[in-house]
Amino acid sequence: MVPALFLDAGERAWFRFVEFFTAHIRNKNTRAAYGRAVRHFCDWCEVRKLKLTDLNPFVIASYIEEEGDRLSRPSVKQHLAAIRMLFDFLVVGQIVPMNPAASVRGPKHVVKKGITPVLTADEARQLLDSIETDTIIGLRDRALIGVMVFSFARVGAVVAMNVEDHFQQGKRFWFRLHEKGGKRHDVPAHHKADEYIDNYLIAAGRGNAKTTPLFRTLDRHRCLTQNRINRREVLAMIKRRALKAGLPANISCHTFRATGITTYLLNGGTLEKAQQIAAHESPRTTKLYDRTNDEITLDEVERIVI
């Protein structure tokens, strides 16, 4: 539904608004997040009886200031980014003469270390070993987690995989991951992840079409359907598996990306290669997942000689 802020501005304005979310933003997760942010901003404007022509840097700055009392800094920055991008699109479409959010500064937020919970190698092994392998759901869950751990893959890229995305090239198998922005990323399959996938596919039936989703949901009879599992279902599965394995309840899908990268670096891997495997644009992003320096050793503490 188009907000009143744009409906009241005329057909060209609301059409451009719809075009922004349907044609300009291709990533569905970004579209959803920006949609929520813009919707909240439009509701804020409606309460104050503001029109599109009333918006200026002072109004946007006032909104961002108020949001700072309600949301975290990263969320406020995301709201500002959504508004700024939308109005850039409106300026290009000659709906408004200037972007009222262009000069507005968001809250300062510098992140040097990620907050994603990370498992030790032993904890990750404990989780994988706790998953039953005499059921199709157990084989599926172990394979799914294995791909995330051993390939540093995002859950979105893993659930988007089809059967054909586990393929042989030369003497070994590879994973084809579909990353953000439609980018394709091929990574060699770790022998453990390859084993997990192989066992799962044998149980699922290798006769499946290549374009069949690799990781699928189950019906009430605990049989695989043709429907692709989604991220929310994966998160719920991870929470159940963690509880059963006696692991912290706060682990998430991203935990396995961070766990894989940290374990890789602890075993002598380089940040450059970790960045390449994870398909990060910048090594700074990869470094956020590196927890090799999190542990403060007793020797370091004993240096405090008083």
N, C-alpha and C positions, 0 to 999 in steps of 0.2 A: 504494500500500500504506500502511495506517495504521500509524504508529509505535507501538511497544510502550508508550510513555509514555501514550498515549491509549487503546489497547486494554485495558490493565490497569486503567484508571479506570472501565470500564463502558461499556455501550451508549450511554447519553446523551452521554458525553464523546466517544467516537469518532465518533458520528453528527454532533455539533456541529462536530467537526474537519473532517469531510468536507464539511459544509455551508458552512463558511468558504471553502474553496477552490473549490467548485463553484458556489455561489450568490451568495456575498458579493463575491468579487473577479471582476469581469467582464473586465478587461483580461488577455489571455492572457500577455503579456510580464511583467506584474506578478505574475500567478499563478505563472509559472515561477520567477521570481527569489525570491519569497517562499517558494515550495515548497522550493527548495534551501536557503534560510536556515533554515527551520523544521526540515527534515530533519537538517541538521547539528547543530542545537541538541538535537534529540531523541536523536541518536546520542551526543552528549556526555553527556546525562543517563543514557542507558542504561549507558554505561561506568561511571558513578559510582553506578549502582543507585538513581537518584533516581526517586521517584514524583511524580505531579502534585500531590499534597498537600504534598510536601516543598519545592516551589518558593516562594521568597521573594525580596525585593529583593537580599539578599546573594548568593544563588545566581546570579541573573541578572547581577549586577555582576561576579561572578567569571568567568562565561562571557565577558562582553564584554571583560574585561581580558585574558583569554587570547587571544581573537580578534584583539586589537590587535597581538599578536606575529606573527600569521599573515597578516592581511589589511590592505589600505589603510584609511585612515580612512573614506572614503565607503562602502566595503563593510561595515565594522563598523556604521556608522550605519544602513545598509539592513537588516542582520541584526537590530539592535535594533528598528527600525521594524516589521519583520515579526512579531517576537515580541510586541511591544506591541499591535499591531492584532489578532493572534490572541487574545490574552488579554482584550482589550476585548470581543471577540465571545463569548468563553466566559463572561465576567462577565454580559453581557446575557442569555445563555442559562441563567444560574444554575447553571453547571457548577462554577465556583470563586467564592469570596466576594469576591476582590479581584484586581487585576491586579498581579502581582509585578514587572512591568517598568515600571510607571507612574512610579516615582520614580527609576529608574536613568538616569543621564546618559551619553550617548555621547561619543566624542572630539570635541573642537572642530575644526571644519573650515569655514573661510570661503573661498569662492571669489570672486574679483573679476574674474578673466580666465579664459576657457576654455582648455583644452589641445588642442582639436581642431585638427589641421593645416589651414592655410588656403592656398589657391592665390592667386597674383596674377591679375589679369584676363588678362594675357598667357599665363600658364600654363594657365588654364582654356580660353582660346581654342585654345592648342596641343593640349590634350587633345581637345577637340571636333573640331578639324580633322584630327586623326590617325585618326579613326574612319572606316572605309571606308563608302561610301554606295551600293555596288553589290550589297550583300547585305541580306537581311531582318534578320539579326542586328545588322549595323552600324547600320541605320536604327533598330532598336529600342533599342539601347544609347545612341545619340546622343539620341534622344527622351527616354529615361528620365533620363539625366544632365541634359539641358536643362531638364526640368521641375523637378528638384531645385535647380538653380542659379538659374533665373529666377523661381521661385515660393517660394524659401526653404522648400521642403517637406521633411518628414521622409520617409525611405525607406519607413517603414511606411504612410504616407498615400499615397505614390505607387504602391506595389505593390498597394494595395487598390483603386485606381481601375478602373472599368469603362469601356467605350467611351462610354457615355452621360455620363460625368463630364468629357468634353471637349465642351462644348456652346456653341451660339450664343445670345447674349442681346443684342438690339439689333444693332449693326453689327459686333460683335467676338465672339471666342470667349473662354470662361472655362474654368477648371479647378475642379472640385469635389473637395475633399480631405476625407477622412474622418479626423479627428484623434482624439487620445486621448479616452476617455470618451464616444465616440459622437458627438462634435461634428462638425457639417458646416461646412466653411469654403470659401467661394467666392472665388476670386481671378482677376482678369483675366489672360489668357494673354499673356505677353510675345511680341512678334512673332516672335522667333527660336524660342522654344519652340513656338509655334503652327505655325511652318513645319516644325519637326522632327517634330511629331506628325502633321501633315498628310501629309508624305512617307511616314512610317511606315505610316499607315493606308491610303494608296493602295496601297502594296506588300503590305500584309497582306490587303487586300480590304475594301472598305467595306460588304460585304454581311453582316458579322458582326452578331449580335444586340446590342442596346444593353447587355444585361447580361453580355456576354462580357468577361472580364478584359482590360484594355487592354494590359498588358505580360505576355506569355505565354512559356512555355518553348519550347524547340525539341526535336524528336525527332532520332533518329540520322541522318535524311536532311536535317537542317538546315531543316526545315519547322516552322512554328508549330503548337503543340498547342493544346488548349483549357484547359490548366492554367496557373494563375497563377504567375508567377515569385515566389520568396520572397526575403527579405532576405539570406540567406546566399549565394544565387546572385548577387544584385546585388553584394554585397561582393567576391566572387571575380571577377566581371566587371570591377569597378573596378580591382582590383589588376592584372589582366592589361592593361587599357587604359593604366594609369599606367606600367607597365613598358615597354610598347611606345612610349609617347610620351616616355620618358626623364624621367619625373617621380618625385618621392619615393615610396618604397614604403609609407610610413606613412599615406598618405591613406586616408580611409574614406568611407562614405556621408554622414556628418555634415559632411565637409569642404565639400561643395557648398552646404549650408545656410549655413555660416559664410562661405564665399567670396562667395556672393550678397549677404549682409547687409553684409559689409565693403566690397565694391565699390559697393554702393548708397550707403553712407554717405560713401565717398570722393568720390562724384560729387554730393554736396550733399543727399542724402536725409536725412530726419530720423529720429531714434530712434523717435519716436511712430509714424510711418508704417511703419517697419521692423517694429515690434512688431505692428502691425495685419496686415501682409502675412504675417508668420510665425505669426500666431495664438498669440502668447505671452500668458499671463495677466498677466505683470509685465514692465515695461521692464528690470528688473534681469536677467531671463533673456536678453533680446535683447542686452543689453550684453555678455554673456559671449561672444557671437559677433563682437563688434566688435573688429577688430584694426587699426584705422586709426592707433593710436598705438604700434604695435609697433616701427616702424622708428625708430632713433635716428639723426638726421641728422649729417653731418660738422660742420655749423655748430654744433650743440649741443655736440659733443665738444670743439670748438675754443674753447668758452667757458672751458675749464679752463686758465687762464693762470697759469703758474708761472714 
